Amino acid sequence: MKYLRQSVLYIIFASGLFYLISYYFPWLGFSLVSEYSNDLVIFLFVWILSWFVSFVLKSVISLLTFPISTITFGLFSLVINFVLLYVFEQLINYLDVGVFVSLGNVVQVFVLSCILSIICFLVKKI
């Protein structure tokens, strides 16, 4: 039950945050271009896929890179988030569901990965 609650909270917080980032803070580099008129539904769909990438793939990758994470005191999780954001971008653009995701340059993706790390930390504490 706790896992389901964390998953729903992550989807809601991440989709809301990236909706705000894409419309009010375009200098952060995240943009989502949709062929459809209802952007909120598109953001929820996209962030359900983000949940899959973040919780399922991140869990597997975190287990594989556990020794590196312990040596770097958990800072390697930022690199994992960085890579997973690019995987997420390629997955959405590859599926061709009428949505195009653009993340921006390396610094902007690093800032977004820090934001995602903070969101994951806060959702786990709730």
PyMOL commands that set and color helices and strands:
alter all, ss='L'
color gray80, all
select helices_A, chain A and resi 2-24+26-28+39-64+66-71+76-95+106-125
alter helices_A, ss='H'
color red, helices_A
select strands_A, chain A and resi 31-34+99-102
alter strands_A, ss='S'
color yellow, strands_A
deselect
rebuild
show_as cartoon
